[in-house]
Amino acid sequence: MQLRIDKYLADMGIGTRSEVKQYIRKKQVQVNGNIPKPEQKVDPDKDCILFQGKEIGYVQQEYFMLYKPGDCVSATTDATHKTVLDYIEEKSRKDLFPVGRLDIDTEGLLLITNDGKLAHELLSPKKHVAKTYYAKVEGKVTKEDVVLFSQGIDIGEKALTKPAQLHIIASNEISEIELTITEGKYHQVKRMFEAVGKKVVYLKRIAMGPLVLDEKLMPGEYRRLTNEELKELLHESHLDTI
């Protein structure tokens, strides 16, 4: 694979392509010890690229597990709130994005990547990738609710929700549950409980497909995916067979 040197450095967050061209003109960029032209092509696997004397390696794709805290938005930019990308400090790529969305007050697992193919496969309605949530619910969750959720819930749309697996951890005035759904309608978990006369007061996503939130992570913390986690995700999305 060969890339223009200005694209190479822009991808790695050094600056925009026009800014990178200025750095090249100011002789702040070297390729194998020589000053390149902006249109020069380089091989990330063979060439040594320096910017201001520091070697800049090329990373094509990155994958992070973030424990999204409350009061931040699942977006790349926002004028009024901190975004999930603001927490990823060790990124090499400038084109990262969250795979899917969690409401501003919802915590838990978010995959952050620049792998568009993987994101598309994980979010495609046709794939029915399972998402599991832990929730605290105002009102006693009952076995009858378990049955209703397994049959699909009327949340005011044309069709019932797809069957969902509801597990009761504790049934009290504030119940604790785990819920696995295979679709991602707007405010779906909250709307499903509202449909049976209850209110979600705390919501955290703990799994998406085979990816499970690392118990060692605290809200706002993140880590790179392990090779095994990435392998399982690619298998889930069938990208390992392409």
Phi, psi and chi 1 to 4 in degrees:
 res  aa     phi    psi   chi1   chi2   chi3   chi4
   1 MET       -  129.8  176.5 -177.4   69.5      -
   2 GLN  -121.0  142.7  -70.9 -163.5  -30.1      -
   3 LEU  -132.3  150.1  -61.3  169.1      -      -
   4 ARG   -63.6  143.5  -77.7  175.9   51.4  127.9
   5 ILE   -62.3  -33.8 -177.4   62.2      -      -
   6 ASP   -68.9  -36.4   54.1  -11.6      -      -
   7 LYS   -69.5  -42.0  173.9  172.8  171.4   51.3
   8 TYR   -52.1  -53.9 -179.9  111.0      -      -
   9 LEU   -72.2  -32.7  -68.5  173.1      -      -
  10 ALA   -66.1  -41.3      -      -      -      -
  11 ASP   -59.4  -34.2  -76.2  -10.8      -      -
  12 MET   -87.1   10.5  -67.1  -59.1   95.7      -
  13 GLY    79.9   14.5      -      -      -      -
  14 ILE   -69.3  -31.6  -61.1  -57.9      -      -
  15 GLY   166.9 -178.4      -      -      -      -
  16 THR   -70.3  167.1   63.7      -      -      -
  17 ARG   -62.8  -35.6  -67.3 -179.2   73.0  162.2
  18 SER   -68.4  -36.8   60.5      -      -      -
  19 GLU   -66.7  -40.5  -71.7  171.6  -22.1      -
  20 VAL   -61.7  -39.5  168.6      -      -      -
  21 LYS   -60.9  -36.9  -70.2  175.3 -177.1  177.6
  22 GLN   -66.0  -39.9  -69.5  -64.6  -35.5      -
  23 TYR   -62.0  -38.8  -63.3  142.6      -      -
  24 ILE   -64.8  -43.7  -66.9  173.2      -      -
  25 ARG   -63.2  -30.6  -66.9 -171.8 -177.2  100.4
  26 LYS   -86.5    7.7  -66.5  177.3 -179.1  178.4
  27 LYS    61.8   34.9  -60.1 -177.2  178.6 -178.8
  28 GLN   -94.7   -1.5  -64.5  179.5  -22.6      -
  29 VAL  -120.7  137.6  176.2      -      -      -
  30 GLN  -131.0  144.4  -69.1 -176.3  -19.7      -
  31 VAL  -123.9  113.6  176.6      -      -      -
  32 ASN    53.4   38.9  -58.6  -33.8      -      -
  33 GLY    85.9   -1.3      -      -      -      -
  34 ASN  -116.1  154.2  -59.9  -48.7      -      -
  35 ILE   -81.1  120.9  -56.5  -59.6      -      -
  36 PRO   -86.8  171.5   34.7  -36.3      -      -
  37 LYS   -93.9  151.7  -66.4 -178.1  178.5  179.8
  38 PRO   -56.1  -30.6  -25.3   34.8      -      -
  39 GLU   -90.0   -0.3   66.0  -86.7   13.3      -
  40 GLN   -63.3  138.6  179.3  174.9  -33.2      -
  41 LYS   -96.1  144.5  -69.0 -171.6  175.7 -178.5
  42 VAL  -129.2  158.1  -64.0      -      -      -
  43 ASP  -106.8  111.5 -173.6  -29.3      -      -
  44 PRO   -57.3  -26.0  -23.9   34.6      -      -
  45 ASP   -85.9  -15.1  -64.2  -36.1      -      -
  46 LYS  -121.2  -34.6  -63.2  178.4 -179.3  179.1
  47 ASP   -89.4  149.9  -64.9  -38.5      -      -
  48 CYS  -103.4  114.8  177.3      -      -      -
  49 ILE  -109.2  126.5  -71.5   86.8      -      -
  50 LEU  -117.0  140.7  -58.6 -177.9      -      -
  51 PHE  -126.1  118.7  171.8   64.9      -      -
  52 GLN    51.3   39.6  -63.0  178.7  -16.1      -
  53 GLY    84.2   -3.4      -      -      -      -
  54 LYS  -106.0  132.0  179.8 -178.7  177.5 -178.3
  55 GLU   -70.0  133.0 -175.0  171.5   -3.4      -
  56 ILE  -113.8  102.9  -53.4  -62.5      -      -
  57 GLY   -77.0  158.3      -      -      -      -
  58 TYR  -105.0  126.0 -168.8   78.0      -      -
  59 VAL  -115.3  117.7  178.3      -      -      -
  60 GLN   -79.0  -42.2 -172.1  167.6    3.3      -
  61 GLN  -139.3  144.0  -66.6  173.8  -35.3      -
  62 GLU  -129.9  149.3  -69.3 -170.0  -70.2      -
  63 TYR  -138.8  120.7  -53.8   86.8      -      -
  64 PHE  -125.2  143.3  -64.1   94.7      -      -
  65 MET   -99.9  121.3  174.0 -170.6  -64.3      -
  66 LEU  -114.0  134.9  170.6   70.0      -      -
  67 TYR   -89.2   96.2 -174.4  154.9      -      -
  68 LYS   -65.8  125.6  177.2 -165.5  173.5  -64.1
  69 PRO   -84.7  173.4   31.1  -32.9      -      -
  70 GLY   -74.1  167.0      -      -      -      -
  71 ASP    63.3   31.1 -161.3   31.7      -      -
  72 CYS  -139.9  154.2   80.1      -      -      -
  73 VAL  -104.0  148.3  -65.9      -      -      -
  74 SER   -84.7   73.7  -58.4      -      -      -
  75 ALA  -148.6  169.4      -      -      -      -
  76 THR   -88.3  -31.1   54.6      -      -      -
  77 THR  -142.6  152.0   59.1      -      -      -
  78 ASP  -160.1  138.6 -169.8   88.5      -      -
  79 ALA   -78.7  -22.6      -      -      -      -
  80 THR  -119.0  -18.6   56.4      -      -      -
  81 HIS  -126.8  156.8  -67.3   90.8      -      -
  82 LYS   -67.8  141.8 -165.0  168.9 -175.0  176.7
  83 THR  -102.7  164.9   74.9      -      -      -
  84 VAL   -63.1  -29.5  -68.0      -      -      -
  85 LEU   -69.8  -23.6  -69.1 -170.5      -      -
  86 ASP   -63.8  -20.2  -69.0  -30.2      -      -
  87 TYR   -84.9  -18.1  -70.1   91.7      -      -
  88 ILE   -88.7   95.6  -48.4  -63.6      -      -
  89 GLU   -90.0  -23.3  -62.2  177.2  -11.6      -
  90 GLU  -100.3   22.8  -61.3  174.3    9.9      -
  91 LYS   -75.1  148.0   55.7 -177.3  176.5  -73.7
  92 SER   -98.9  -34.5  -63.2      -      -      -
  93 ARG   -86.6  150.7  -58.8  -74.4  -51.1 -162.0
  94 LYS   -97.2   -5.9   66.9  172.4 -174.8  178.6
  95 ASP  -108.0   28.3   53.5   -5.4      -      -
  96 LEU   -71.6  154.3  -63.1  177.8      -      -
  97 PHE  -154.2  157.7   58.6   87.2      -      -
  98 PRO   -80.1  140.2   28.2  -33.3      -      -
  99 VAL   -86.5  101.2  178.1      -      -      -
 100 GLY    85.8 -176.0      -      -      -      -
 101 ARG  -132.9  148.6  -58.6  176.6   64.0   86.9
 102 LEU  -121.0  142.0  -67.9  176.4      -      -
 103 ASP   -56.5  157.8  -63.6  -20.5      -      -
 104 ILE   -57.9  -33.4 -170.5  169.1      -      -
 105 ASP   -94.8    3.2   58.5  -16.3      -      -
 106 THR   -95.1  136.3  -60.7      -      -      -
 107 GLU  -101.0  175.8  -62.7 -176.8    0.2      -
 108 GLY   114.2 -160.4      -      -      -      -
 109 LEU   -66.6  127.0  173.9   66.9      -      -
 110 LEU  -135.4  134.7 -101.4 -173.7      -      -
 111 LEU   -91.1  126.7  173.1   61.9      -      -
 112 ILE  -113.5  125.3  -51.0  -68.1      -      -
 113 THR  -157.0  177.2 -175.3      -      -      -
 114 ASN  -120.8   15.0   64.7  -40.4      -      -
 115 ASP   -88.0   93.4 -171.4  -22.7      -      -
 116 GLY   -65.3  -36.7      -      -      -      -
 117 LYS   -63.5  -45.0  -73.3 -175.4  178.3  179.7
 118 LEU   -63.8  -44.5  176.0   61.0      -      -
 119 ALA   -59.4  -43.8      -      -      -      -
 120 HIS   -60.6  -43.4  174.4   75.6      -      -
 121 GLU   -67.3  -39.7  -67.0  -62.4  -43.4      -
 122 LEU   -70.9  -28.8  -67.9  174.1      -      -
 123 LEU   -97.8  -10.4  -62.7  175.7      -      -
 124 SER   -61.5  126.9  171.7      -      -      -
 125 PRO   -57.4  -26.2  -23.1   34.1      -      -
 126 LYS   -72.2  -20.5  -63.2  178.6 -179.2  179.1
 127 LYS   -84.4  -25.2  -62.1  -66.8 -176.8  178.9
 128 HIS    54.8   44.0  -52.6  -53.2      -      -
 129 VAL   -67.6  128.5  174.1      -      -      -
 130 ALA   -72.7  141.2      -      -      -      -
 131 LYS  -130.2  127.9  -66.7  169.9  -79.4  -72.5
 132 THR  -112.9  135.1  -59.7      -      -      -
 133 TYR  -123.5  145.9  -64.5   82.2      -      -
 134 TYR  -103.2  136.3  165.0   81.4      -      -
 135 ALA  -143.5  151.3      -      -      -      -
 136 LYS  -106.3  130.7  -67.4 -177.1  179.8  179.9
 137 VAL  -125.8  130.4 -179.8      -      -      -
 138 GLU   -75.5  114.5 -163.6  173.8   80.3      -
 139 GLY   115.8  153.3      -      -      -      -
 140 LYS   -78.0  118.8  -69.9 -172.3  175.9 -178.0
 141 VAL   -83.4  131.1  179.3      -      -      -
 142 THR  -117.6  171.6   65.3      -      -      -
 143 LYS   -63.2  -30.5  -67.2 -179.6  179.9  179.3
 144 GLU   -63.1  -37.0  -72.0   74.8   16.1      -
 145 ASP   -64.3  -39.5  -66.9  -35.3      -      -
 146 VAL   -57.1  -45.1  173.5      -      -      -
 147 VAL   -65.4  -44.8  173.1      -      -      -
 148 LEU   -60.7  -44.0  -71.7  172.5      -      -
 149 PHE   -64.3  -34.9  -85.4   57.9      -      -
 150 SER   -70.5  -19.2   71.0      -      -      -
 151 GLN   -95.6  -15.4  -63.4  171.9  -17.4      -
 152 GLY   103.9  142.6      -      -      -      -
 153 ILE  -115.2  141.9  -62.1  -69.3      -      -
 154 ASP   -83.5  108.7 -178.0   -2.7      -      -
 155 ILE  -111.7   24.6   57.9  173.2      -      -
 156 GLY    88.0   16.8      -      -      -      -
 157 GLU  -109.2 -178.8  -59.7 -163.7   -2.9      -
 158 LYS   -61.8  -36.5  -69.2 -177.9  178.8  179.6
 159 ALA  -125.3  159.4      -      -      -      -
 160 LEU   -64.4  158.4  -59.4  179.2      -      -
 161 THR   -63.8  159.0   63.4      -      -      -
 162 LYS   -67.9  153.0  -65.8 -172.8 -178.9  -60.1
 163 PRO   -51.2  135.7  -27.9   36.2      -      -
 164 ALA  -124.5  148.2      -      -      -      -
 165 GLN   -98.8  111.6 -176.2  177.8  -10.2      -
 166 LEU  -106.1  123.7  175.5   60.1      -      -
 167 HIS  -116.8  125.2  170.3   64.9      -      -
 168 ILE   -89.5  120.1  -59.0  172.4      -      -
 169 ILE   -87.5  -44.2  -60.5  172.3      -      -
 170 ALA  -151.9  134.2      -      -      -      -
 171 SER  -112.4  101.5  179.4      -      -      -
 172 ASN  -141.0 -166.3  -61.8  -58.9      -      -
 173 GLU   -59.7  -36.2  -65.9  -56.5  -44.1      -
 174 ILE  -115.7  105.3  -60.7  -66.2      -      -
 175 SER   -85.8  157.0  -62.5      -      -      -
 176 GLU  -120.7  132.6  -64.8 -180.0   60.7      -
 177 ILE  -141.3  164.6   63.4   92.2      -      -
 178 GLU  -122.9  136.5  -75.9 -173.2    5.3      -
 179 LEU  -131.5  129.5  177.7   66.7      -      -
 180 THR  -113.1  123.0  -60.8      -      -      -
 181 ILE  -121.8  162.6   59.9  176.7      -      -
 182 THR  -123.0   23.0   57.5      -      -      -
 183 GLU  -145.8  176.6   52.1 -168.2  -14.3      -
 184 GLY  -140.4   59.4      -      -      -      -
 185 LYS   -71.9  159.7  -63.0 -177.9 -176.3  -62.6
 186 TYR   -57.6  122.8 -179.3   68.7      -      -
 187 HIS    51.5   36.8  -71.3  172.2      -      -
 188 GLN   -59.3  -49.4 -178.9  170.1  -18.7      -
 189 VAL   -61.3  -44.7  175.0      -      -      -
 190 LYS   -63.0  -41.4  -63.0  173.7 -178.0  177.2
 191 ARG   -69.4  -33.7  -68.2  164.1   68.1 -166.9
 192 MET   -64.7  -42.4  -69.3  175.0   76.7      -
 193 PHE   -72.5  -34.7  -81.8  101.8      -      -
 194 GLU   -60.7  -34.1  -73.0  173.1    0.6      -
 195 ALA   -66.6  -22.1      -      -      -      -
 196 VAL  -109.7   22.6  -66.2      -      -      -
 197 GLY    78.9   26.3      -      -      -      -
 198 LYS  -130.9  165.1  -60.1  173.7  178.7   67.0
 199 LYS  -128.6  128.3 -179.4 -179.5  178.9 -179.0
 200 VAL   -77.1  124.3  172.7      -      -      -
 201 VAL  -109.3  -12.1  -65.5      -      -      -
 202 TYR  -154.4  135.5  173.5   78.8      -      -
 203 LEU  -141.2  132.1 -173.3   61.0      -      -
 204 LYS  -140.3  128.4  177.4  173.1   77.2  171.0
 205 ARG   -83.6  130.4 -176.2  158.2   67.7 -170.6
 206 ILE  -114.9  -11.3   57.7  176.7      -      -
 207 ALA  -158.1  149.9      -      -      -      -
 208 MET  -140.5  110.9 -178.4  178.8 -175.0      -
 209 GLY    58.0 -132.6      -      -      -      -
 210 PRO   -82.6   -5.9   30.8  -35.6      -      -
 211 LEU   -85.7  121.7 -169.6   61.6      -      -
 212 VAL  -114.4  136.0  178.3      -      -      -
 213 LEU   -59.0  126.5 -179.1   62.8      -      -
 214 ASP   -66.4  122.5 -170.2  -29.0      -      -
 215 GLU   -65.3  -18.2  -65.8 -179.3   -8.2      -
 216 LYS   -79.5  -16.9  -63.5  178.5 -178.0  177.6
 217 LEU   -79.7  138.9  -67.8  178.4      -      -
 218 MET  -100.9  161.1  -60.9  -63.1  -69.4      -
 219 PRO   -52.1  129.4  -29.0   36.8      -      -
 220 GLY    93.0   -9.2      -      -      -      -
 221 GLU   -94.5  160.0  -67.3 -175.7  -20.5      -
 222 TYR  -150.8  167.7   69.3   95.3      -      -
 223 ARG  -155.6  163.2   65.1  166.1  173.5   77.3
 224 ARG   -73.2  150.4  -66.6 -178.3 -175.0  -86.5
 225 LEU   -66.7  146.5  -67.1 -164.8      -      -
 226 THR   -76.3  163.4   65.8      -      -      -
 227 ASN   -60.1  -37.0  -70.5  -25.3      -      -
 228 GLU   -67.7  -42.6 -174.9   61.4   29.9      -
 229 GLU   -62.0  -43.5  -73.0  169.3  -24.3      -
 230 LEU   -64.8  -40.4  179.9   55.5      -      -
 231 LYS   -60.9  -42.4 -178.9  179.2  177.5 -178.8
 232 GLU   -67.5  -38.4  -69.9  178.6   -6.6      -
 233 LEU   -64.6  -44.1  -88.8 -179.2      -      -
 234 LEU   -63.9  -36.6  -66.7  173.5      -      -
 235 HIS   -67.3  -41.9 -179.7   71.6      -      -
 236 GLU   -59.5  -38.5  173.6   83.0   11.5      -
 237 SER   -90.2   -0.7   60.4      -      -      -
 238 HIS    66.5   14.5  -56.6  -65.4      -      -
 239 LEU   -75.7  -15.3  -69.7  177.1      -      -
 240 ASP   -77.0   -6.3   59.7  -15.6      -      -
 241 THR  -107.3   -1.8   59.7      -      -      -
 242 ILE   -80.2      -  -64.9  175.9      -      -
